Amino acid sequence: MTPFRAPIWARNPHTQTLLGALRERVGSEVLTRERVTLPDGDFLDLDWLTPAPRTGPAVLILHGLEGSSRSPYITRLLRQCRTAGWQAVVMHFRGCSGEPNRLPRGYHAGETGDLQAIVDLLTRRHPEGVCAVGYSLGGSVLLKWLGERGHEAPLKAAAAVSVPFELASAARRLNIGPSRLYQWVLLRWLKRSLARKARQRGGDGRFLKGLRDFRAFDGAVTAPLHGFRDADDYYKRASCRPYLCHITVPTLLVQAADDPFLLPGSTPGTGELGTGVRLEVYPHGGHVGFIAGGTPWAPHFWLDGRLRAFLQPYMEQAPVDAGPRALTSPQV
């Protein structure tokens, strides 16, 4: 597939990012919801693309921070899956499906236990194989899990887009210049969700109003809810970058050098990557943007086709029951 190149009118990272988040092609995919009960008594909601083939591999999709199956980047990938005739399912992180989860804890960029539970479920249902795609925070979760599992990861292939490899670095970047707008929006969504959850349980969420950046939020909410000492402890232990060298599943990473969520230099070098990883870094693209043409009113998203092209050989491959796992991805 042709490498990504941004048109002249979309070489500003904020143009790429905002159009990628706000623009959506006409139509919406039909989804069927399934609720999965987790071992700790909480639940996750899965949204399945329907109608879907009865047999064949499945694509598991992980959204970004406070995203859902209705996020534009998810909708576009679902459309690619439907056109290709693939089964696809969106895993909502705890509390992101429109209903607060049951337990005080939620989700974060390093939480891989829930993903493990869903992969176990899907691999039982789809012996033909499972591929996975993660965006932003969802990409961080996916890559950390792949590194934790190493050769034992049961996926055929994986892809991750616009990943914050270092959480502390991303928190700093989102507190600088125009990127503070993204921080304000994301924090507003997070605090609104938590306040709603607190009200339903008779709690008091007023303290959330004083949390004005991610470091403050992660120190006051994310860390104590999920067993971390403080924000620094969370950033260090939950970041996916140290796990990349252990990934052997064929994995595509798509990053933009001008991503307004990431500081320069936060993208890992090839020497940090496992044998199964292919890294593509482009000068432009913003955060989950990668608009390659069209107009601001009807942009053409290169990313959707790139993900489909990468996944296609694995989605059409018969499962391999024995022998060494392929460590390099096909050149597509």
N, C-alpha and C positions, 0 to 999 in steps of 0.2 A: 504494500500500500504506500502511496505517496506520503513522504514525511510532512508534518504539519508546518504550514506557513501562514501567518496572520496577514490579512489584507491591510492596506495602508490605513483604512479608516478604523481598524480594530487592533491597533498596536499599543494602545493604552491598556494597562492591566486592569484598570477599573471598568473600562468598556467591556472587556472580555468577561470579567467576573459578574458584573451586574446583568448583562444581557444573558449570560449563562444561567443566572438564577431567576430572572424575571420572564424571559421569553419562553414560550412553549408552542410547539406546532399544534395545528388544529387537531382535535380529537383527544380522547382519553381512553386508556386501556381498561378493559373489564377485569375486575379483580374479585377473588373469592377469599374471604378471611377465615383463618383457622387459628384457634387459640391453643397454645401449648403450655401445659403446666410444668413448671420447673421443679427440680428436686427440693428446693427450699420453700416451696409452696407459692411462689410468685408465678407470673405468667409472662409469656411473650406472644405477640400477635404476628402471624405470617400472612401476607397477602399474595395469593397465587394468581398468576396470569391465566385467564380463561377465555375461550376454550383452549385446551392444551392437549398435546399428544399423550396417548396412554402409556407409551413406553419411550425410553431414551434417556440420555443424561439430563440433568437439571442445572440451571444457573441460579446460584444463591447471590442475592444483591444486598449489600450493607450500605445504608445511607449515612450521611454526615451528621454533625451536631444538630440536634433538634429537627432533623429531616424526617421524611416519611415516604411511603409509596407514592405520594402525590407531589413530591419534589420534582421540579422540571427535569433535572438530570436523570432521575430514576425513571420517569415517564418515557423519556427518549430511549433509554436502554431497553425498557420493556417493549417498546414499539419495534426495536431491532430484533428482539427475541421472537416476538410474534411473527414478524415478516419471515424470519429464518425457520419458523416452525419448531422452536425450542420451548421446552418447559422452563418457567422462571418463577422465582419466589422472592419476595422482599421480606427480610427479617427486620422487624422493628425492635430497636433497643427498648429497654424497660421504660414505660411511660411515654413513648413517642407515637403510639398508635391512636391517640385521641382520648385515652382513658388512663388516669393515674394507675401506676402499678401498686401492688398491695403492701409491699415492704417499704421501710424508710429508705433503704438504699436505692440507687438508680443505676446508671451506667457511666462509664468513663472510657478514655482512649486506650487503656491497658486491660480492660476487662475481657477476658477470653473464655471464661467458663460458660457463659450463655451461648457463645458461638460454637463451642465444642458440643453442647447439648443439641443444637440444631443440626450441625453437620452429622452427628451420630444418627439423628432421625432421618435425614435425607439420604444418607448412604445406605440405610436399611431399605428405604423405599425405592431408591434408584440404583440398583446394582450395576447399571450401565455407566454410572459415574456422576460426579458432581464437580462443577466449576464454580468459582466465586469471584465477585467483583466488589471492591470497597472504595468508597469515595471519602476523602478527607479523614475525619475521625474514624469512619468505618474502615478505611484503608489501613489506618494505624492498628486497629484491632485485628484485622485480617493478617497483616504482616507479622505482628507480634505472635499471634497464634501459630502461623506457619513456621516461624523460627523456633518456638517452643517445641513443636512436634517434630521438626526436622524430617527425617526419612519416613516417619510414621504418619505424616499428614496424609489423609486419604483422598485428597483432591486430585483431579486430573490436571487442572491448571487454575491460575488465579491472576487477577489484575487489580492494581491499586492506582488511584488517581489523586493528585494534589495532596499528598500525605504530609502531615506535620511530623517528621521523623524525630524531632527534638521538641518536646512539649514546652520546656522553659523558653527556648528560642522563639517558638510561635507566640507564646504569651507576651514576650517583649515586643515582637513585631506588631501585634495587634494593639499595642498601646502607643504607637508612633504614627504621627501624621494622619493622612486620610484613612488609614487602616482602622483608626479608632471608631469610624462609622460602623464597620463590620462587627467590631467588639460590642458596640452599643446595641446593635440589633440582636446579636446572638445572646448577649446577657439578658436583654429584655425578654426574649423567648424563654430562656432558662428560668429566670426568676418568676415569670408568669406561671409556668408549669408547676414550679415548686410551691408557689403561693396557693394555687388551686388545690394542690395535694394537701397542704397544711390545713386549709379551711375545711376540707372534707373530713379531716381527722381531728378537728377541734384544736389545732395548733395555731401558732402565731408566726406568720411569715414576714412581719414588718421589718425585721433586721436585714432582710434581703435588699431593701432600698439603699442601704449604705455601701453595698458591694459594687464598686464602680469599674473594676477591671478584673481580668481573669485570675490574676494572682490572688486578689482578695477573695474572689468567689471560690477558687479551688482550696484556699487555706481555710475558709470558714464552712464550706459545704462538702466539696468533693473529697477532701482528705479525711475528715472525721467520719463521714458516712461509709467510707470504703476501706478503713483500716490503715491509712497512711498517717505519718507523724505530722506532716505539714505540707504545704504546697511544693516545697523543694523535694521532699521525699516522694511525693506523688509524681512529679515531673521526671525524676530520676528512674524510678522503678517501673513506671508505666510507658515510657517512651519505647518505640519499636526499633530505633536505630541499632542498639546492641544485638538484636536478634536477627538482623538481616543476613548475617554471614552463615546462619544455619539453615537457610531456606534452600530446599532442593526441588520442590514442586516447580514446574515451569511457571514463571511469574513475570508479568509485564508491569513495569512502573512507568507512569506518564506524569512528568512534572514540567512546570514552567519556571524559568529563571526569574521572571518578573512577578511571581505569585505574591500578592499583597498580604498573604497570611504568613509568609516565611521570610526569615532574614537571609541575605546572601551567604552562601557557604553552608547552609543547613542541609543541603542535599548530599547524601553520602557519595563517596567515590567508588569506583568499580572494585577497588580492593576490599571494600567492606561488604560486598554482596556475595551471597551464596551462589553455588554453581547453577542453580536453576533460574537466576534472576536476569532479566533484560531491562536495562534502564534507558529511557528516552527522555532527555531534557531538552526543551525547546526555548528559544529566547523569549518568546511571547506565549500567551495563553491564559494568564491570570490564574484565578482559583476556580477549577472545574469549569473553565470556559472553553478554550480551544475552538474558537470560531474561525473558519477558514475562508469564508466568502459570503455571498448573498448581500443583504442590506441590513441596516439596524432594525428594520421592520420585519425582515424575514431572513434571519441569519442562518448560515449553513454550519452545523456543528460537526467538525471533523472527528471529534472524540468518539461519537457514537459508532461511526463506521470502523474506526481503529479497533475498538473493543470487539466488535463483531468479527472483524477479520482475524484478530488474534485468537479468539475462542473457537472459531469455526472448525479447525482441524481436530480439536479435542472433543467438540460436541458431536462430530461425525465419526470418531474413532471407536472401534470396538474396545471394550475393557480388557486390560491385560492382567491376568491372574498370577503370572509368575515372571521371574526374570527381573533384571535391574530397571529402575525407573529412569525414563529419559530425563536428562538434566538440563537440556537446552530447549528453548522454545523454537517452533518452526519459524522460518523467516516469512512473515506475511505482511 
